[in-house]
Amino acid sequence: MSDNITTKNTPAITCRDTTWLVSSARDQPLTPQQARQLAAHLAGCAACQVASRQFAQLFAQLDTLLARDAAPDDA
């Protein structure tokens, strides 16, 4: 797990920041800088890559569950 990855002109973010950004992206679009920071961190942090995939799976399951609960009854 990497806690401080930098790329040229992109300030580093921590694993904790990455978790927050992945979660926040579900509710609103990231700014271009946030998207660059997230991509840079994910490129070099295997633990955050796994966590990001897990969040994506969780969000997809939630979307399926919420869509099922919102469906009108056909009875």
BELQUIZI-V413865 format. One record per residue. N is the residue number from 0. PSI is psi in whole degrees, -180 to 180 (* if undefined). D_FIRST is the distance of its C-alpha to the first C-alpha in Angstrom with 1 decimal. Layout:
N/PSI/D_FIRST, N/PSI/D_FIRST
This chain:
0/132/0.0, 1/132/3.8, 2/-3/6.5, 3/84/9.4, 4/132/10.3, 5/151/14.0, 6/165/16.7, 7/126/20.4, 8/13/21.9, 9/109/18.8, 10/147/17.5, 11/151/13.7, 12/159/12.3, 13/172/9.6, 14/-38/7.6, 15/-43/10.9, 16/-40/13.0, 17/-44/11.6, 18/-44/12.6, 19/-45/15.8, 20/-42/16.5, 21/-43/16.1, 22/-43/18.4, 23/-33/20.7, 24/-19/21.3, 25/-34/23.1, 26/-28/25.7, 27/152/26.2, 28/144/25.3, 29/153/22.7, 30/161/24.2, 31/-40/23.9, 32/-43/21.7, 33/-42/19.3, 34/-41/19.3, 35/-44/18.5, 36/-44/15.7, 37/-48/14.1, 38/-42/14.8, 39/-43/13.4, 40/-46/10.0, 41/-31/10.1, 42/-26/11.4, 43/7/8.5, 44/103/5.4, 45/-38/6.4, 46/-41/5.4, 47/-29/7.3, 48/-45/9.7, 49/-48/10.6, 50/-41/11.0, 51/-42/13.1, 52/-39/15.2, 53/-41/15.8, 54/-45/16.9, 55/-42/19.2, 56/-44/20.7, 57/-46/21.3, 58/-39/22.9, 59/-41/25.0, 60/-41/26.2, 61/-43/27.1, 62/-42/29.0, 63/-46/30.9, 64/-45/31.8, 65/-36/32.9, 66/-38/34.9, 67/-42/36.6, 68/-28/37.4, 69/-12/38.8, 70/137/41.0, 71/150/44.7, 72/137/46.6, 73/5/48.9, 74/*/51.2
